[in-house]
Amino acid sequence: MKWGFWDIYDAQLKTPSGFYDTDKPHATGTALLIDYRRKISKKRLLSATDEQFAHLGVSRKTRKRWIQELGRIWKGVREGDRLVFVLTGAGGRFYFGNDFLGQTKDMQLARTFLDIWLSDNTAYPELRQQLIGE
């Protein structure tokens, strides 16, 4: 993922089967790995996520609740850090490298978080194609 001249992060999608199934975009065990290429504050990560939720049509009230929840889990990142998100049957789990950060039990938040990259309505269609192997 680039923004202007800056490399922001590299992303990988992992699925239990090894293939992304567009008919089952929210399969349990799907994981998104984000390797950061630059320092980003927690505040900026939350703001960028809120912008993407808005792009996907999430209401302001719901976005506010979700951003508060993510704010209790996340921290800022530096170049070389890895954030991992794994969709579970009960929501999603966040890891910082191999260390557990926290979880959400809100399935809609978990699915919409993945939709930032995987939705047909993503703001990053080229990245989506790379992630899902098209």
C-alpha positions in Angstrom: 0.0 0.0 0.0 1.4 3.3 -1.1 0.2 6.8 -0.4 1.8 9.3 -2.8 5.5 8.5 -2.7 5.4 6.7 0.7 5.2 3.0 1.2 2.8 2.6 4.1 2.5 -1.2 4.5 2.6 -4.6 2.8 -0.4 -6.8 3.4 -1.0 -10.6 3.0 -4.2 -12.6 3.3 -4.2 -16.1 4.7 -7.1 -18.5 4.6 -7.5 -22.0 6.1 -7.8 -23.5 2.6 -5.0 -21.3 1.0 -7.6 -19.8 -1.4 -9.9 -16.9 -1.0 -13.5 -17.9 -1.7 -15.6 -14.9 -2.9 -18.7 -16.8 -2.0 -17.5 -17.0 1.7 -15.6 -13.8 2.2 -15.8 -14.0 6.0 -14.6 -17.6 6.6 -13.5 -18.3 10.1 -9.7 -18.5 10.3 -9.1 -15.8 7.6 -6.2 -13.7 8.6 -4.9 -10.4 7.4 -1.2 -9.6 8.1 -0.1 -6.0 7.8 3.7 -5.3 7.8 4.2 -1.6 8.4 6.9 0.3 6.3 6.7 3.5 8.4 5.8 4.8 11.8 2.1 5.6 12.3 0.6 6.8 15.6 -2.3 5.1 17.2 -4.4 8.2 16.6 -3.6 8.2 12.9 -4.3 4.4 12.6 -7.7 4.9 14.2 -8.5 7.9 12.0 -7.6 6.1 8.8 -9.7 3.1 9.9 -12.7 5.4 10.6 -12.3 6.9 7.1 -12.4 3.5 5.6 -15.5 2.5 7.7 -17.2 5.7 6.4 -16.2 4.8 2.8 -18.0 1.4 3.3 -21.1 3.2 4.5 -21.0 2.5 8.2 -23.0 5.0 10.2 -21.3 7.6 12.3 -22.7 6.2 15.5 -21.5 2.7 14.8 -18.1 4.0 13.6 -17.7 5.9 16.9 -18.4 2.8 18.9 -16.1 0.6 16.8 -13.2 3.2 16.9 -13.5 3.4 20.7 -13.3 -0.4 20.9 -10.3 -0.6 18.6 -8.7 2.2 20.5 -8.7 0.0 23.6 -6.9 -2.7 21.7 -4.4 -1.1 19.3 -1.2 0.9 19.7 0.9 2.8 17.3 3.3 1.1 14.9 6.8 1.6 13.7 8.6 0.5 10.6 8.9 -3.3 10.7 6.0 -3.9 13.0 3.3 -6.5 12.1 -0.3 -6.3 13.0 -2.3 -9.5 12.4 -6.1 -9.8 12.5 -7.8 -13.3 12.6 -11.5 -13.7 12.0 -13.0 -16.1 14.5 -16.4 -17.7 14.9 -17.0 -15.1 17.7 -15.5 -12.0 16.3 -11.8 -11.3 15.7 -8.5 -11.3 17.4 -5.6 -8.8 17.0 -2.0 -9.7 17.4 1.1 -7.5 17.4 3.6 -9.8 15.8 3.1 -13.0 17.8 1.7 -11.2 20.9 -2.0 -11.1 21.5 -3.3 -7.5 21.7 -7.0 -8.1 22.2 -10.2 -9.2 20.6 -13.6 -8.0 19.5 -16.7 -10.0 20.0 -18.6 -7.8 17.6 -18.9 -10.0 14.5 -20.0 -7.0 12.3 -17.0 -5.0 13.3 -14.7 -8.0 12.6 -16.2 -8.6 9.2 -16.2 -4.9 8.3 -12.6 -4.6 9.3 -11.7 -7.2 6.7 -14.0 -5.5 4.2 -11.7 -2.5 4.3 -9.5 -4.6 2.0 -11.8 -7.4 0.7 -15.1 -5.7 -0.1 -16.1 -5.1 -3.7 -16.5 -1.5 -2.5 -12.9 -1.2 -1.0 -11.1 2.1 -1.6 -8.1 -0.1 -2.6 -9.3 -2.3 -5.5 -5.8 -3.1 -6.8 -4.7 -4.2 -3.4 -7.8 -6.3 -3.0 -7.1 -8.1 -6.3 -3.5 -8.9 -5.1 -4.8 -10.1 -1.7 -7.4 -12.4 -3.2 -5.2 -13.7 -6.0 -7.0 -12.2 -9.0 
